[in-house]
Amino acid sequence: MSSPTGPASGLPVRMPRPRQPGRHRRPEPLAAPEGAPALVLAVPGTPGAASRSLAEEVVSIARSELPGLDARIGYLDGDDAEFPSLRSVLALAAEERTARYEQALAAGAAVKEPDGPVAVVVPLLAGPDSALLRQVRQAVMESRVAAELTDVLGPHPLLAEALHVRLSEAGLARADRARLFTVATAADGIILASVGGEEAVQAAGITGMLLAARLAVPVMAAALDQEGSIAAVAEQLRSSGSQQLALAPYLIGPEIDAGLLEAAAAEAGCAAAEALGPYPAIGKLALAKYTTALGITPQQAQGLPVR
């Protein structure tokens, strides 16, 4: 039995573990400092409930990786009412930063006038698309706001992982090469579908090599926005011995009409996986682009200078 003051005599007493010193010490929880630039996710495509839900999930993942992060969503084709445009989101971020500075001055605080970027704009794109990136740059210029624009999210090994997961969810690939069971519908050739022309196909091919290593099957990239590209790659895979093909969209989702994916799968005569969507790696890569643009790593985020 225990007494009001603790365990009865003879019972072990659990004492709090001392904090480990040196390099094995656990890192303190990270948090974004007050005044850091906003992360603004630039969402392409026609705005709608699906793209908003996806974008909100991506920024939620980024915030969970760096608590306190000021993450916002701007739509390239936004209407500034239900779906705020990228230009208006950047302008609002600048106005709010100026207002915070002026309030601090009015309160008698010794604060430095803010400098550096107001925001870091991260395009919600897996690969390069010159037309969409031109639209992002135009919105940033028209906002007249000091903002950094990052590269697209890929190519990256995490995107190969996400593609693998989407294929396995559709029953088109084994979830783990190490497992001994097989999937009857597993594909023996993958068409990696991208948008953005030849540049996008080349970038997708890099991630495709990583995916091929994971699946141990040939993977070839093709352009959804180039007529005949999907069919040509499907024929090339079949002529090299692949009989059961699968279409893997190298896309996050909002940047293309779902009908194009269905048409491409029909053209290739194969099943298709879902687009990458709000896979956790997407939020992590968006945050990585943000921290890289600021010249820091997530481990250094606590020491980020206040702007």
C-alpha positions as CSV (number, residue, x, y, z in Angstrom):
1,M,0.0,0.0,0.0
2,S,1.0,3.5,-0.5
3,S,0.8,6.4,1.9
4,P,-0.2,10.0,1.2
5,T,3.4,10.9,0.9
6,G,4.4,8.2,-1.6
7,P,4.8,4.5,-2.0
8,A,5.0,2.3,1.0
9,S,8.4,1.2,2.3
10,G,9.9,-1.5,0.1
11,L,8.3,-0.5,-3.1
12,P,10.4,1.0,-5.9
13,V,10.3,4.7,-6.3
14,R,10.2,6.0,-9.9
15,M,12.4,9.1,-10.1
16,P,12.4,11.5,-13.0
17,R,15.1,10.7,-15.5
18,P,17.9,13.2,-15.6
19,R,18.4,15.2,-18.8
20,Q,21.0,13.6,-21.0
21,P,24.0,15.8,-21.5
22,G,26.2,16.0,-24.6
23,R,25.4,14.9,-28.2
24,H,22.8,12.3,-27.0
25,R,20.6,15.0,-25.5
26,R,17.2,15.3,-27.0
27,P,16.7,18.5,-29.1
28,E,14.3,21.1,-27.8
29,P,11.0,21.2,-29.7
30,L,11.3,23.5,-32.7
31,A,9.2,26.5,-33.3
32,A,9.1,29.4,-35.9
33,P,10.1,32.7,-34.3
34,E,7.8,35.6,-34.3
35,G,8.3,37.8,-37.3
36,A,9.6,35.2,-39.6
37,P,8.5,35.5,-43.3
38,A,5.2,33.7,-44.2
39,L,5.2,30.5,-46.2
40,V,2.7,31.1,-49.0
41,L,1.6,28.1,-50.9
42,A,0.9,29.0,-54.5
43,V,-1.9,26.7,-55.7
44,P,-2.5,26.3,-59.4
45,G,-5.6,25.3,-61.3
46,T,-9.3,26.2,-60.9
47,P,-10.0,26.7,-57.2
48,G,-12.6,24.5,-55.6
49,A,-13.4,22.6,-52.4
50,A,-11.0,19.7,-53.4
51,S,-8.0,22.0,-54.0
52,R,-8.7,24.0,-50.9
53,S,-8.9,20.8,-48.7
54,L,-5.6,19.5,-50.3
55,A,-3.8,22.9,-49.8
56,E,-5.0,23.1,-46.2
57,E,-3.7,19.7,-45.4
58,V,-0.3,20.5,-47.0
59,V,0.1,23.6,-44.9
60,S,-1.1,21.7,-41.8
61,I,1.7,19.2,-42.3
62,A,4.2,22.1,-42.7
63,R,2.9,23.7,-39.5
64,S,3.2,20.4,-37.6
65,E,6.8,20.2,-38.6
66,L,7.5,23.8,-37.5
67,P,5.0,25.0,-34.9
68,G,4.3,28.7,-35.1
69,L,4.9,28.8,-38.8
70,D,2.8,31.5,-40.6
71,A,1.6,29.4,-43.5
72,R,-0.9,30.8,-46.0
73,I,-2.6,29.7,-49.3
74,G,-2.8,31.8,-52.4
75,Y,-4.6,30.6,-55.6
76,L,-3.2,31.5,-59.0
77,D,-6.8,31.7,-60.3
78,G,-8.3,33.0,-57.1
79,D,-11.3,35.3,-56.9
80,D,-10.2,37.1,-53.7
81,A,-13.5,36.2,-52.0
82,E,-13.8,32.5,-51.3
83,F,-10.4,31.8,-52.8
84,P,-7.8,34.6,-52.2
85,S,-5.5,35.2,-55.1
86,L,-1.7,34.8,-54.6
87,R,-1.3,38.5,-55.2
88,S,-3.8,39.5,-52.5
89,V,-2.3,37.1,-50.0
90,L,1.1,38.6,-50.4
91,A,-0.2,42.1,-50.2
92,L,-2.1,41.3,-46.9
93,A,1.1,39.7,-45.4
94,A,3.0,42.9,-46.2
95,E,0.3,45.1,-44.7
96,E,0.2,43.0,-41.5
97,R,3.9,43.1,-41.1
98,T,3.9,46.9,-41.4
99,A,1.0,47.2,-39.0
100,R,2.8,45.1,-36.4
101,Y,5.9,47.3,-36.7
102,E,3.9,50.5,-36.3
103,Q,2.0,49.1,-33.3
104,A,5.3,48.2,-31.6
105,L,6.6,51.7,-32.2
106,A,3.4,53.3,-30.8
107,A,3.8,51.1,-27.7
108,G,7.3,52.5,-27.2
109,A,9.1,49.3,-28.0
110,A,12.6,49.6,-29.4
111,V,12.1,47.7,-32.6
112,K,14.0,47.6,-35.9
113,E,12.2,48.4,-39.1
114,P,11.4,45.1,-40.8
115,D,13.5,44.1,-43.8
116,G,14.1,41.0,-45.8
117,P,11.3,39.1,-47.6
118,V,7.7,39.3,-46.4
119,A,7.0,35.8,-47.6
120,V,8.5,32.8,-49.3
121,V,6.3,31.5,-52.1
122,V,6.3,27.8,-52.7
123,P,4.6,26.5,-55.9
124,L,2.4,23.5,-55.2
125,L,4.0,21.6,-58.2
126,A,5.9,18.3,-58.3
127,G,7.8,19.3,-61.4
128,P,8.5,22.3,-63.6
129,D,5.7,23.8,-65.6
130,S,6.9,27.0,-67.4
131,A,3.4,28.4,-68.0
132,L,2.3,28.0,-64.4
133,L,5.6,29.2,-63.0
134,R,5.3,32.3,-65.2
135,Q,1.9,32.9,-63.7
136,V,3.3,32.6,-60.2
137,R,6.2,35.1,-61.0
138,Q,3.7,37.5,-62.5
139,A,1.5,37.4,-59.4
140,V,4.5,38.1,-57.2
141,M,5.6,41.0,-59.3
142,E,2.1,42.5,-59.4
143,S,1.8,42.3,-55.6
144,R,4.8,44.7,-55.3
145,V,5.8,42.7,-52.2
146,A,9.4,41.5,-51.4
147,A,8.9,37.8,-51.7
148,E,11.2,34.9,-52.4
149,L,10.1,32.3,-55.0
150,T,11.3,28.8,-54.5
151,D,11.8,25.9,-57.0
152,V,9.1,23.3,-57.4
153,L,9.0,20.3,-55.0
154,G,10.7,17.7,-57.2
155,P,12.6,15.8,-58.2
156,H,13.1,14.2,-54.7
157,P,13.3,10.7,-53.2
158,L,10.3,11.5,-51.0
159,L,8.2,11.9,-54.2
160,A,9.3,8.5,-55.4
161,E,8.1,7.1,-52.0
162,A,4.8,8.9,-52.5
163,L,4.3,7.5,-56.0
164,H,5.1,4.0,-54.6
165,V,2.4,4.4,-51.9
166,R,-0.2,5.6,-54.4
167,L,0.5,2.7,-56.7
168,S,0.3,0.2,-53.8
169,E,-3.0,1.8,-52.7
170,A,-4.4,1.2,-56.1
171,G,-3.2,-2.5,-56.0
172,L,-0.7,-1.8,-58.8
173,A,2.5,-2.4,-56.8
174,R,3.6,-4.3,-53.7
175,A,3.8,-2.1,-50.7
176,D,7.2,-3.5,-49.8
177,R,9.7,-5.4,-52.0
178,A,11.0,-7.3,-49.0
179,R,7.6,-9.0,-48.4
180,L,7.2,-12.4,-49.9
181,F,3.6,-12.1,-51.2
182,T,2.8,-10.8,-54.6
183,V,0.0,-8.5,-55.9
184,A,-1.8,-10.2,-58.8
185,T,-2.5,-6.8,-60.4
186,A,1.0,-5.4,-59.9
187,A,2.3,-3.6,-62.9
188,D,5.5,-4.6,-64.7
189,G,5.9,-1.2,-66.3
190,I,5.1,2.3,-65.1
191,I,4.2,5.4,-67.1
192,L,5.0,8.5,-65.0
193,A,2.6,11.1,-66.3
194,S,3.7,14.8,-66.0
195,V,2.7,18.2,-67.3
196,G,4.9,21.0,-68.4
197,G,6.4,19.7,-71.6
198,E,9.8,18.2,-72.2
199,E,11.4,19.9,-69.2
200,A,8.9,18.3,-66.9
201,V,9.4,14.9,-68.5
202,Q,13.1,15.1,-67.9
203,A,12.6,16.1,-64.3
204,A,10.0,13.4,-63.8
205,G,12.5,10.9,-65.2
206,I,14.9,11.5,-62.3
207,T,12.2,10.6,-59.8
208,G,11.2,7.8,-62.1
209,M,14.7,6.2,-61.7
210,L,14.2,6.3,-57.9
211,L,10.8,4.7,-58.3
212,A,12.2,2.0,-60.6
213,A,14.8,1.1,-58.0
214,R,12.0,0.8,-55.4
215,L,9.7,-1.4,-57.6
216,A,12.3,-3.3,-59.7
217,V,10.3,-2.6,-62.8
218,P,10.9,-0.1,-65.7
219,V,9.5,3.4,-65.3
220,M,9.3,5.9,-68.1
221,A,8.1,9.5,-68.0
222,A,5.6,11.0,-70.5
223,A,3.8,14.3,-71.0
224,L,0.1,14.5,-70.5
225,D,0.1,17.8,-72.4
226,Q,1.9,16.5,-75.5
227,E,-0.3,14.7,-77.9
228,G,0.7,11.0,-78.4
229,S,3.3,11.1,-75.6
230,I,1.5,8.7,-73.3
231,A,0.7,6.2,-76.1
232,A,4.2,6.3,-77.4
233,V,5.7,5.5,-74.0
234,A,3.2,2.7,-73.5
235,E,4.1,1.2,-76.8
236,Q,7.8,1.4,-75.9
237,L,7.3,-0.3,-72.6
238,R,5.3,-3.1,-74.2
239,S,7.8,-3.6,-76.9
240,S,10.5,-4.0,-74.2
241,G,8.6,-6.8,-72.5
242,S,6.2,-5.1,-70.1
243,Q,2.7,-6.5,-70.4
244,Q,0.8,-5.0,-67.5
245,L,1.2,-1.3,-67.4
246,A,0.1,1.4,-64.8
247,L,-0.1,5.1,-65.0
248,A,1.4,7.0,-62.1
249,P,0.5,10.8,-62.0
250,Y,3.6,12.8,-61.2
251,L,1.2,15.5,-60.1
252,I,-0.1,16.8,-56.8
253,G,-3.6,17.3,-58.2
254,P,-4.9,20.8,-58.7
255,E,-2.7,21.6,-61.6
256,I,-4.6,19.4,-64.0
257,D,-8.1,18.3,-64.9
258,A,-8.9,14.8,-63.6
259,G,-10.4,14.1,-67.0
260,L,-7.0,14.3,-68.7
261,L,-5.7,11.5,-66.4
262,E,-8.7,9.3,-67.2
263,A,-8.2,9.9,-71.0
264,A,-4.4,9.2,-70.7
265,A,-5.1,5.9,-68.9
266,A,-7.6,4.9,-71.6
267,E,-5.1,5.9,-74.3
268,A,-2.4,3.7,-72.7
269,G,-4.9,0.9,-72.0
270,C,-4.0,0.6,-68.4
271,A,-5.1,1.3,-64.8
272,A,-4.0,4.5,-63.0
273,A,-3.1,5.4,-59.5
274,E,-4.3,8.6,-57.7
275,A,-2.4,11.8,-57.9
276,L,0.1,12.5,-55.1
277,G,-2.4,14.8,-53.2
278,P,-1.7,15.7,-49.6
279,Y,0.8,12.9,-49.0
280,P,2.8,13.9,-45.9
281,A,6.0,14.3,-48.0
282,I,4.4,17.2,-49.9
283,G,4.1,19.3,-46.7
284,K,7.6,18.4,-45.6
285,L,9.0,19.3,-49.0
286,A,7.2,22.6,-49.0
287,L,8.7,23.4,-45.6
288,A,12.1,22.3,-46.8
289,K,11.8,24.8,-49.7
290,Y,10.9,27.5,-47.3
291,T,13.8,26.9,-44.9
292,T,16.3,26.5,-47.8
293,A,15.2,29.9,-49.2
294,L,15.9,31.5,-45.9
295,G,19.3,29.8,-45.6
296,I,18.4,27.7,-42.6
297,T,17.7,24.1,-41.8
298,P,14.7,23.0,-39.7
299,Q,17.1,22.2,-36.8
300,Q,18.2,25.9,-36.9
301,A,14.7,27.3,-37.1
302,Q,14.6,28.4,-33.5
303,G,17.6,30.7,-34.2
304,L,16.1,32.3,-37.2
305,P,16.5,36.1,-37.0
306,V,13.3,38.1,-36.5
307,R,12.5,40.1,-39.6
